[in-house]
Amino acid sequence: MTSNTTSFTCINSQIEGKVGLITLDRPAQLNALSDGVMNELSAALDNFENNENIGRIVLAGFEKSSSELGERFSG
């Protein structure tokens, strides 16, 4: 299993085997979505889309911070 990590300012992006993992990393802002976060998410997703070995993508928040995205989907 190989690991490939790319660091951005607001997120961390890595590949573990066939899984692309994106971690929101703005705990002081409770991982709130901003233009910068959205731009970085888009870039990370583009990188994953261009990698034919990735079969799944996981989006997570760093530490105990919530995110607007999680709140939207939790009902």
Secondary structure per residue as TSV (DSSP state, phi and psi in degrees):
chain	resnum	aa	ss	phi	psi
A	1	M	-	360.0	125.8
A	2	T	-	-102.3	154.2
A	3	S	E	-127.0	132.5
A	4	N	E	-132.5	118.9
A	5	T	E	-113.2	136.0
A	6	T	E	-124.4	127.3
A	7	S	E	-101.8	136.8
A	8	F	-	-115.5	-169.7
A	9	T	S	-82.1	-41.2
A	10	C	S	-107.6	-15.0
A	11	I	E	-137.0	164.3
A	12	N	E	-118.7	140.3
A	13	S	E	-128.5	130.5
A	14	Q	E	-147.3	159.2
A	15	I	E	-117.1	125.1
A	16	E	E	-120.3	101.7
A	17	G	T	64.2	-117.4
A	18	K	T	-102.4	14.9
A	19	V	E	-114.0	127.6
A	20	G	E	-93.4	125.0
A	21	L	E	-116.9	124.5
A	22	I	E	-116.3	125.8
A	23	T	E	-118.1	121.5
A	24	L	E	-67.9	131.8
A	25	D	-	-131.5	63.3
A	26	R	-	-134.7	62.0
A	27	P	G	-60.9	-32.4
A	28	A	G	-65.4	-28.0
A	29	Q	G	-101.7	14.5
A	30	L	T	54.6	33.5
A	31	N	T	57.1	29.4
A	32	A	-	-61.1	143.3
A	33	L	-	-78.4	134.4
A	34	S	-	-135.4	175.2
A	35	D	H	-58.1	-41.7
A	36	G	H	-63.0	-43.6
A	37	V	H	-63.8	-45.3
A	38	M	H	-63.2	-39.0
A	39	N	H	-64.1	-42.4
A	40	E	H	-69.0	-38.8
A	41	L	H	-60.3	-43.5
A	42	S	H	-60.8	-44.4
A	43	A	H	-64.2	-43.1
A	44	A	H	-64.8	-42.8
A	45	L	H	-65.1	-38.0
A	46	D	H	-60.8	-42.6
A	47	N	H	-60.6	-42.3
A	48	F	H	-67.1	-40.4
A	49	E	H	-62.0	-33.4
A	50	N	T	-82.5	-0.2
A	51	N	-	-108.5	104.9
A	52	E	T	-68.4	-10.1
A	53	N	T	-83.1	-14.8
A	54	I	-	-83.8	126.0
A	55	G	-	-107.6	-20.2
A	56	R	E	-144.1	154.0
A	57	I	E	-128.1	131.6
A	58	V	E	-115.6	131.3
A	59	L	E	-112.6	124.3
A	60	A	E	-134.2	161.9
A	61	G	E	-103.8	147.6
A	62	F	S	-80.6	135.9
A	63	E	T	57.3	-139.9
A	64	K	T	-99.5	14.7
A	65	S	-	-76.6	142.4
A	66	S	-	-91.2	177.4
A	67	S	-	-142.8	158.5
A	68	E	H	-60.4	-37.7
A	69	L	H	-60.0	-47.1
A	70	G	H	-63.6	-37.8
A	71	E	H	-66.7	-35.2
A	72	R	H	-64.7	-38.3
A	73	F	H	-92.0	-10.6
A	74	S	-	-86.4	-7.5
A	75	G	-	98.3	360.0
